[in-house]
């Protein structure tokens, strides 16, 4: 029985299949954001110009990803993974009951995480930029907002990594490899 949410392309795991899902831009964006975020969070000083330039680069990449979400390939488009509370609840129910239901593109929970991270990265970049302007130099709220958003992003990234591992094991689909190769291999259900 397929999920009622038509915004997600999904399949019940019944037959082995391989799907070209993530285009080169999506994969490059994903790994570039991951590397730049780690670099800025752990290896640069917020007072250093490099920190600022990495933040501007992240903002530009997010802008490009938003554009690609409107005009890009099928599974990169936001229309392929609209936010869905009912889809997310169905996915949680599948997880709780042990039902394996693979999504060719983003899963409903994965979609919510993507929207969360895109917005959070824009808040980080925007508040970081505000702190460099004359109008907001030394003003407390942009710094507080920046720190809160960075902490939220770090928690979200940790949750994302755990979810990728858990769902890869549960669904028997190597989601990390799919983000490297672009191809999602969905295997025959072993039950």
N, C-alpha and C positions, 0 to 999 in steps of 0.2 A: 504494500500500500504506500504510494508516494505521498509526500507531504503536500498539504493544500497550498502552500505558499509558492506561487508560480514564478516569483522573482529569482529563484535559485534553481540552477540546473543540477539535478541530483539523480542518483540511481541507487536502487537497492543492490547490495553486493551479492550478485548471483553468478556472474560470469567474469572471467578475466578480461580486462580491457585496458588499453593505453590511450591517453588523451593528451594532446598538445594543449596546454592550458595557459601558461604564463609566457607572454611575449618577452623579448629581450629588454624592452624598456621597463616593464614591471619588475623583472628580476634585478636589473641594474639599480633601479630606484630602491628596492627593498634593501639590498646589501649596502648601497651607498649611505642610505639613511642610518642603517644599523652601525656602520663603521664611524660615520661622522658623529652620531649621537654618543657613542662610547668615547670617542676622542674628546668631545667637548665636556662630557660629564666627568671624566676621570683623568684626562691627561693635559688639559689646558687650564690656565688661570682665567677666571671671569674678567680680570682686569687686562688681559693680554689681547692685542689686536687679533691674533689667530683665533681666539675664542669667538670674537665678533664675526669674523669672516666665515668661520664654520657655521655659525648660526644663520648668516645671510644665505649661505649655500643651501642649508637645509630648507630655509623658507622658499628659495627659488625652486628647489626640487619638489617640494610639496605643491607649489603653484603649478609646476609642470605636470605633476601627477593628477591634480584636479582637472586640468585641461584634458589629459589623457583619459581620465574617467568619463569625460563627455564625448570624446571623439575616437578613442582608442579601439583596440581589438575587443572581441566579444566579452571575454571574462575580465577584462580590465575596466569595462564601462560600469559606472555606478548602477545603471539600469539592470545589470546582471546580478547585483547583490544589494538590493534596496534594504534598508534597515527594517527588521520585522520582529516584533515582540513575539508573535505567535510562532514564527519559525524558530526563534531562539528557545522558546519554551518546548517546542517539539524536539529540538536537538537535545536539550537537557533531559527530557523524558526518555529519549533513545539511550542516552548515556546511563541513566539510572536503571533502565530495564535491560541493558546489555544488547539492545538492538543495534546492529551495524547498518548505517545508512550513509554511504559516502556521497559527497557533493563533488561534481566535476570541478566547478569553480570554487568560490568562497562559500563556506558554510554560514548559516545565519549568525552564529556566535563569532565566527571569524570576521564577518562583515561589520558587526558592531564594534569589534576591536579595531578594525581599519578606520572607521569613522572616528572613533575615540582618539586614536593616535594621530590622525591627520589634524583634527581640531586642537589637540593638546600641543602638537609641534608648532602650530600657528600661534597659539597663546604664548608658548615659550619664546618664539622668535619675536613676536610683537612686543611682549613685555621687556624682553632683553633690549630691543631697539629703543623703546621708550626711555630706558635708563641711560642711554647715550645722548639723548637730546637735551638741549638747554632747558626746555620747558619742564622736564621731569627729572633733571639731574638732582639727586639727593632726596627725591620724593620717595616715601616709604612703600606705598602700595604697589608700584610696578615691581619692585624688588621682591616683595612678599608674594605677589602673584606669580612671578617668575619661579621662585623657589617651590611654591606649591605645585605648579605645573610640572616642573622637573621631577619632583618627588612622585607625582601621579604618573608621569611617563615611565619612570623607573619601575614602579609597581606594575604598570600595564605591560611593559616589556617582559618582566619576569613572568606574569600570568600568561602572556602570549607564548613564551618559550615552553612553559609547563604544559600548556594546552596542546601545542604542536607535538610534544613528546607523547602525551597521554592519548591524543586522537590518532597519532601514527600507530601506536601500539594497539589501540582498541579497534581501529578500522583496518589494520594491516596495510596501510598506505603510507609510504615514506614521504611525508609532507615537506620535510627539509630538503630532500633530494629534488622534489618537484620544483622548489624555488631556485634550485641551481640549474637543472636541466630544462625546465619549462614543461616537462612531461609528467603527468600524474598517472602512475600505474595502479590500477584498482584490481586487486586479485579476487579470485573465486572465494566465496565464503567457505571457510573450512568446517563450519558446523553442520 
